[in-house]
Amino acid sequence: ISTSAGAEVQRPLATVVIGGLATSTFLTMIVLPLLYGYFMNDERRGRKNRSRKRNVTKAKFWLVPVLMTVSVAAFSQSSELSLEEAIATGIANNRQLKTFELQVQRSKAFVPTALNIGKTGVYYGRDANNIAENNHPLYVVGVSQEINFPTVYAAQYKANRAGVSVSQAAYELERQRLSKNITQAYYQVIYLQNKQQQYRFIADIYRKFSRSADAQYKQGEIAYLEKLNATAKQQQVDIQQKQIDADLQIAYRQLSLFLQPKEDIRVPLQELEPVLLNKDIQNNAGLKLANEQLSYERALLDVERNLWLPDISVEVFNGTNRFANAKSYWGWQVGISVPLFFGEQKARVASQKHSVMMAGYSRQQYEVRYNSTYEQLRNELEKYRQNIDYYQTSGKQISDELIKFATSSYEIGEIDFFRYIQSLENATQLRLDYLDNLAKYNQTVIALNYLIVE
C-alpha cells in the first residue's frame, strides 16, 4: 500500500479498476472460502474441545487482518520510474517509434535491388538461311542477356544507401521527439504533484480558518457575512484542489501514452527543480534529416543521368542439325542499345532536378525556422528566469512572512477578516506563480535541449 503523499491520485484509473476487481476476486474465491471452512470446522468440533476453541479464536483474530493485508498489498503495486527509466521504457515500447525502426530495416533490405539485372532470354529455332556444310539448315539454341550500363548499378546502389541514411535520420528524429515528449510529460507530472501539495497546504490553512470562523460566529465575535466568506474560500480551494487532482490524472495518462508500459507507473514525489540547459546543442536531428533527404534526391538525379548511357546486350548460341556429317557451330554477339528518342528520359532528369531544388529549399527553410525558434525559446527562457530569480531571492520569504504574520495578527485582532484573506491570497499567489513559471521554464529548457522544428 503506497504511503506517499498524493498516491491516491497518482495511479492511473486502470490501477483502481483492475486492482479492485482482482482484490474482490481474490477475497471471494480464496480468502472467504478458507475462512468459512476454518470457522465451520471449529463450530462442529467446538463441543468436543472447548480449550482448543479458545486458542483457535485467538488465531482467527490475527488471521483475518493478515489475510486482508496480503490480499490488498498483492494488487496495489505500481512501478516507480525515474526520468531515465521512463525514456528507456518509451523507446522500448512505443509503437510509433517501432514503425520508424521497421522503416530502417525495410530500407536496408531494399539495398540489393540496385543490381536489377533483367531476365535471361532462352530461344530455339530453325534457320533456313543458315545452311551447314552438310547442306541442311541449322537448328539454333541460344541465351541472351541485356544489362544496363555498369555505372547505373553503382548509382542505384549509392541511392539505396542514401535511402537508408534518410530512414535512419528519420528514426533518430522520432526517437528524440519521443524523448522530448516523455521528458515534458514527466516534468508536467512533477509540477502538478508540487502544485497538489501546495493546494493541500493552502486548503489546510483555509480549513482551520473556516472552523475558527464558525466558532467565532457561534460566540458572536464575527458577523454572519464573515463566516460565509470563510466557508466560500474553503470550498473554492477544495474545488481547485480537485481540479489539480484531475489534471494530474490527465498528465499520467499522457505520460502512459508515450511510454505504453506493461504495468502501471508512478512518478516519485519530488521537489520541482530547474532543468539544466544543454549548452552544446549540436547535430540537430531535424537538420540532419533535411541534409540526408537532399543527398538522397541528388543520388536519384545521378541515377537518372546514368540512364542516358546505352544498355549492353550479350548473346551466346549454338547451331547444328540431325543429319549426317552434322557439326556444332558456336557463336556470340555483343551489342548496345542507344535511345533514339530522348523525350522521356529528358523529362525524368528535369523532374528530378526540381526534386533536388525542392529538397535544398526545404533544408534552407528548416535552418531558418530552427534559428528563429531557438532565439524565441531563449527569450522566453529569460522571461521565466527573471520570475524564478525573484521568488528565490525574496518572493519565498515574503510569502512565508505574509502567512505567518497575517495569521498571528488576525488571531489577536489586529487585522479584520478581509485583510487576512487578502494576505493569504497574496502569499499563495506568489507560491503558485513561482510553480507556474518554473514549470514553463522547464518546458522551455526541454524544448531547447530537444530542439525540433515541426
C-alpha positions in Angstrom: 0.0 0.0 0.0 1.5 3.3 -1.1 2.1 5.8 1.7 3.5 8.7 -0.4 1.6 12.0 -0.5 -0.9 12.2 -3.3 -0.7 8.5 -4.1 -4.5 8.2 -4.4 -4.4 10.4 -7.5 -1.1 9.4 -8.9 -2.2 5.9 -10.0 -3.9 5.8 -13.4 -7.6 4.9 -13.2 -6.9 1.5 -14.6 -5.0 0.6 -11.4 -8.0 1.3 -9.3 -10.4 -0.7 -11.5 -8.2 -3.7 -12.2 -6.8 -3.7 -8.6 -10.4 -3.6 -7.2 -11.6 -6.5 -9.5 -8.5 -8.6 -8.7 -8.8 -8.0 -4.9 -12.5 -8.7 -4.8 -11.9 -11.9 -6.9 -9.1 -13.0 -4.6 -11.2 -12.4 -1.5 -14.3 -14.1 -2.9 -12.7 -17.1 -4.4 -9.9 -17.8 -2.0 -9.9 -16.0 1.3 -13.6 -16.2 2.2 -14.0 -19.9 1.4 -10.9 -20.6 3.6 -12.3 -18.6 6.4 -15.7 -20.2 6.1 -14.3 -23.7 6.2 -12.0 -22.8 9.1 -14.8 -21.3 11.2 -17.3 -24.0 10.4 -14.8 -26.8 11.2 -14.3 -25.3 14.6 -18.0 -24.9 15.2 -18.5 -28.6 14.6 -15.7 -29.6 16.9 -16.4 -26.9 19.4 -18.5 -29.0 21.8 -15.7 -31.6 22.0 -12.8 -29.4 22.8 -13.5 -26.1 24.5 -10.0 -25.3 25.4 -8.8 -25.7 21.8 -11.5 -23.4 20.6 -10.2 -20.6 22.8 -6.7 -20.9 21.2 -8.2 -21.1 17.7 -10.3 -18.0 18.3 -7.1 -16.1 19.1 -5.6 -17.4 15.9 -8.6 -16.2 13.9 -8.3 -12.8 15.4 -4.9 -12.3 13.9 -5.6 -14.4 10.7 -8.3 -12.1 9.3 -6.3 -8.8 9.1 -3.2 -10.6 7.9 -5.1 -12.2 5.0 -6.8 -8.9 4.2 -3.4 -7.0 4.2 -1.8 -9.6 2.0 -4.6 -9.6 -0.5 -4.7 -5.8 -0.8 -0.9 -5.4 -1.0 -0.7 -8.1 -3.7 -2.7 -5.9 -6.1 -1.7 -2.4 -5.1 1.8 -2.3 -6.7 2.9 0.1 -9.3 6.2 0.7 -10.9 8.1 3.9 -9.8 10.2 5.3 -12.7 13.0 7.8 -12.8 13.2 10.0 -15.9 15.9 7.9 -17.5 13.9 4.7 -16.9 10.8 6.4 -18.3 12.7 7.3 -21.5 14.2 3.8 -21.8 10.7 2.3 -21.4 9.2 4.6 -24.0 12.0 3.8 -26.5 11.5 0.0 -25.9 7.7 0.0 -26.0 6.4 2.9 -28.2 4.7 1.5 -31.3 5.1 4.7 -33.3 8.9 4.5 -32.8 8.8 0.8 -33.8 7.4 1.8 -37.2 10.4 4.0 -37.9 12.7 1.2 -36.8 11.0 -1.1 -39.3 11.4 1.5 -42.0 15.2 1.4 -41.4 15.1 -2.4 -41.7 13.0 -2.1 -44.8 15.4 0.4 -46.4 18.4 -1.9 -45.7 16.5 -4.8 -47.2 15.9 -2.7 -50.3 19.6 -2.0 -51.0 20.4 -5.2 -53.0 17.7 -4.2 -55.5 20.3 -1.9 -57.0 21.6 -4.8 -59.1 18.4 -5.2 -61.0 19.7 -7.3 -64.0 16.8 -8.2 -66.3 15.6 -11.7 -67.1 17.7 -14.0 -69.2 16.3 -14.9 -72.6 16.5 -18.5 -74.0 15.4 -19.4 -77.6 15.4 -22.2 -80.0 14.7 -22.0 -83.7 15.3 -23.3 -87.3 17.3 -21.0 -89.6 16.7 -21.9 -93.3 19.1 -19.1 -94.3 21.9 -20.7 -92.5 23.0 -23.8 -94.3 25.5 -26.1 -92.7 28.3 -27.9 -94.5 26.1 -31.0 -94.9 23.6 -28.8 -96.9 20.9 -28.8 -94.3 19.6 -25.8 -92.3 20.8 -25.3 -88.7 18.7 -25.6 -85.6 19.9 -22.8 -83.3 19.6 -22.7 -79.5 20.9 -19.6 -77.6 20.9 -17.5 -74.5 20.7 -13.7 -74.4 21.1 -11.2 -71.6 20.6 -7.4 -71.6 22.0 -5.2 -68.8 22.2 -1.6 -68.0 25.5 0.3 -68.3 27.6 -0.7 -65.2 27.6 2.8 -63.8 23.8 2.7 -63.5 24.1 -0.1 -60.9 26.7 1.8 -58.9 24.5 4.9 -58.9 21.4 2.9 -57.9 23.4 1.3 -55.0 24.5 4.7 -53.9 20.9 6.0 -54.0 19.7 3.0 -52.0 22.3 3.6 -49.4 21.3 7.2 -49.2 17.7 6.0 -48.7 18.9 4.0 -45.7 20.6 7.1 -44.3 17.3 9.0 -44.7 15.3 6.4 -42.8 18.0 6.3 -40.1 17.8 10.1 -39.7 14.0 9.9 -39.6 14.2 7.2 -36.8 16.7 9.4 -34.8 14.4 12.4 -35.2 11.4 10.4 -34.0 13.4 9.0 -31.1 14.4 12.5 -30.0 10.8 13.7 -30.4 9.7 10.8 -28.2 12.4 11.5 -25.6 11.3 15.2 -25.6 7.6 14.3 -25.2 8.4 11.9 -22.4 10.6 14.4 -20.6 8.0 17.2 -20.8 5.2 14.8 -19.7 7.3 13.6 -16.8 8.1 17.1 -15.6 4.4 18.0 -16.0 3.6 15.3 -13.5 6.2 16.5 -11.1 4.8 20.1 -11.5 1.3 19.0 -10.8 2.4 16.9 -7.8 4.1 20.0 -6.3 1.0 22.1 -7.1 -1.2 19.5 -5.5 1.0 19.6 -2.3 0.8 23.4 -2.3 -3.0 23.3 -2.6 -3.2 20.9 0.2 -1.2 23.3 2.3 -3.5 26.1 1.3 -6.6 24.0 1.9 -5.4 23.1 5.4 -5.0 26.8 6.3 -8.4 27.7 5.0 -10.0 24.7 6.6 -8.6 25.7 10.0 -9.6 29.3 9.3 -13.2 28.2 8.4 -13.5 26.2 11.6 -12.2 29.1 13.6 -14.7 31.4 11.9 -17.6 29.0 12.7 -16.5 29.0 16.4 -16.2 32.8 16.5 -19.6 33.2 14.8 -21.3 30.9 17.3 -19.7 33.0 20.1 -20.9 36.2 18.4 -17.4 37.5 17.8 -17.9 37.9 14.0 -20.7 38.6 11.7 -22.5 36.0 9.5 -21.1 37.6 6.4 -17.5 36.9 7.5 -18.4 33.3 8.3 -19.9 32.9 4.8 -16.8 34.3 3.2 -14.6 31.9 5.2 -16.7 28.9 4.1 -16.8 30.1 0.5 -13.0 30.5 0.4 -12.5 27.0 1.8 -14.9 25.5 -0.7 -13.2 27.4 -3.5 -9.8 26.0 -2.6 -11.3 22.5 -2.3 -12.7 22.8 -5.8 -9.3 24.0 -7.1 -7.6 21.1 -5.3 -10.0 18.6 -7.1 -9.2 20.2 -10.4 -5.5 19.7 -9.8 -6.1 16.1 -8.9 -7.9 15.7 -12.3 -5.1 17.5 -14.1 -2.6 15.1 -12.5 -4.6 12.1 -13.7 -4.6 13.5 -17.2 -0.9 14.1 -17.1 -0.3 10.5 -16.0 -2.4 9.3 -18.9 -0.4 11.4 -21.3 2.8 10.0 -20.0 1.5 6.5 -20.3 0.5 7.2 -23.9 4.2 7.9 -24.7 5.6 5.0 -22.6 3.0 2.4 -23.4 4.1 0.4 -20.3 3.3 -3.2 -19.5 2.4 -2.2 -15.9 1.1 0.8 -14.0 3.7 3.6 -13.5 4.2 6.2 -10.8 6.5 9.2 -10.7 8.2 9.6 -7.3 7.1 12.6 -5.4 10.0 15.2 -5.6 10.6 18.9 -5.4 10.3 20.6 -8.8 13.8 21.8 -9.7 15.0 23.8 -12.7 16.1 21.6 -15.7 19.7 22.1 -16.8 20.1 23.7 -20.2 22.4 21.7 -22.6 24.6 24.5 -23.9 26.2 22.2 -26.5 23.3 21.7 -28.9 24.9 20.1 -31.9 23.9 17.5 -34.6 20.3 18.5 -34.7 18.2 15.5 -35.8 15.8 17.5 -37.9 18.6 19.3 -39.7 20.4 16.0 -40.3 17.3 14.6 -41.8 17.0 17.6 -44.2 20.6 17.1 -45.3 20.1 13.3 -45.8 17.0 14.0 -47.9 18.9 16.4 -50.1 21.7 13.8 -50.6 19.1 11.2 -51.5 17.5 13.4 -54.1 20.9 14.1 -55.6 21.7 10.4 -55.7 18.4 9.8 -57.6 19.4 12.5 -60.1 22.7 10.8 -60.6 20.7 7.6 -61.4 18.6 9.3 -64.0 21.6 10.8 -65.6 23.3 7.5 -65.9 20.3 6.1 -67.6 21.3 8.1 -70.6 24.1 5.6 -71.2 23.4 2.7 -73.6 22.3 -0.7 -72.5 24.6 -3.7 -73.2 23.4 -7.0 -74.7 25.3 -10.3 -74.8 24.2 -13.4 -76.7 25.7 -16.9 -77.0 24.2 -19.5 -79.3 24.9 -22.9 -80.9 23.7 -24.3 -84.3 23.5 -27.9 -85.6 21.2 -30.4 -87.3 20.4 -34.0 -87.1 21.6 -35.1 -90.5 24.8 -37.0 -91.5 28.1 -35.2 -91.0 26.4 -32.6 -88.8 28.7 -30.3 -86.8 28.1 -27.9 -83.9 28.6 -24.2 -84.7 29.1 -21.9 -81.7 28.6 -18.1 -82.0 28.3 -15.0 -79.9 27.5 -11.3 -80.3 27.7 -8.2 -78.2 25.7 -5.1 -78.8 24.5 -1.8 -77.3 21.0 -0.2 -77.2 21.1 3.5 -77.8 17.9 5.6 -77.3 16.9 7.5 -80.4 14.1 9.3 -78.7 15.2 11.3 -75.7 12.0 12.9 -74.6 11.0 10.6 -71.7 14.5 10.4 -70.1 15.0 14.2 -70.6 11.7 14.8 -68.7 12.8 12.4 -65.9 16.1 14.2 -65.4 14.3 17.6 -65.4 11.8 16.4 -62.9 14.4 15.1 -60.6 16.4 18.3 -60.8 13.3 20.0 -59.4 13.1 17.5 -56.6 16.7 18.3 -55.7 15.9 22.0 -55.7 12.9 21.4 -53.5 15.0 19.4 -51.0 17.5 22.2 -51.0 14.9 24.9 -50.2 13.4 22.7 -47.6 16.7 22.3 -45.9 17.3 26.1 -46.0 13.8 26.7 -44.7 14.4 24.3 -41.8 17.6 26.1 -40.9 15.8 29.5 -40.9 13.0 28.2 -38.7 15.5 26.4 -36.5 17.4 29.6 -35.8 14.2 31.6 -35.3 12.7 29.0 -32.9 16.0 28.9 -31.0 16.1 32.6 -30.4 12.4 32.7 -29.5 12.8 30.0 -26.9 15.9 31.7 -25.4 13.9 34.9 -25.0 11.1 33.0 -23.3 13.6 31.3 -21.1 15.0 34.7 -19.9 11.5 35.9 -19.1 10.7 32.9 -16.9 14.2 33.0 -15.3 13.5 36.6 -14.0 10.4 35.5 -12.2 12.1 32.4 -10.7 15.0 34.5 -9.5 12.6 37.0 -7.9 10.9 34.2 -5.9 14.1 32.6 -4.8 15.7 35.8 -3.7 12.8 37.5 -2.0 9.4 36.2 -3.0 9.5 33.0 -0.9 10.4 34.9 2.2 7.7 37.4 1.6 5.1 34.6 1.1 6.1 32.8 4.3 6.1 36.0 6.3 2.7 37.1 4.9 1.1 33.8 6.1 2.9 33.9 9.4 2.2 37.5 10.4 -1.3 37.6 8.9 -2.4 34.6 10.8 -1.0 35.9 14.1 -2.3 39.4 13.6 -5.8 38.1 12.8 -5.8 35.8 15.9 -5.1 38.8 18.2 -7.5 41.1 16.3 -5.0 43.5 14.7 -6.5 42.9 11.2 -10.0 42.1 10.1 -11.2 39.1 8.1 -10.8 40.7 4.7 -7.3 41.9 5.3 -6.4 38.4 6.5 -7.9 36.8 3.3 -6.2 39.3 1.1 -2.8 38.5 2.8 -3.3 34.7 2.4 -4.3 35.2 -1.3 -1.2 37.3 -2.0 1.0 34.7 -0.3 -0.4 31.7 -2.0 -0.4 33.5 -5.4 3.3 34.1 -5.0 3.9 30.4 -4.5 1.6 29.3 -7.3 3.1 31.9 -9.7 6.6 30.5 -8.9 5.5 26.9 -9.6 3.8 28.0 -12.9 6.9 30.0 -14.0 9.2 27.2 -13.1 7.1 24.7 -15.0 7.1 26.9 -18.1 10.9 27.4 -17.7 11.4 23.6 -17.6 9.2 23.0 -20.6 11.2 25.7 -22.5 14.6 24.2 -21.5 13.4 20.8 -22.6 12.3 22.2 -25.9 15.7 23.8 -26.4 17.5 20.6 -25.4 15.5 18.6 -27.9 15.0 21.4 -30.4 12.8 20.1 -33.2 11.1 22.3 -35.7 7.7 20.8 -36.6 
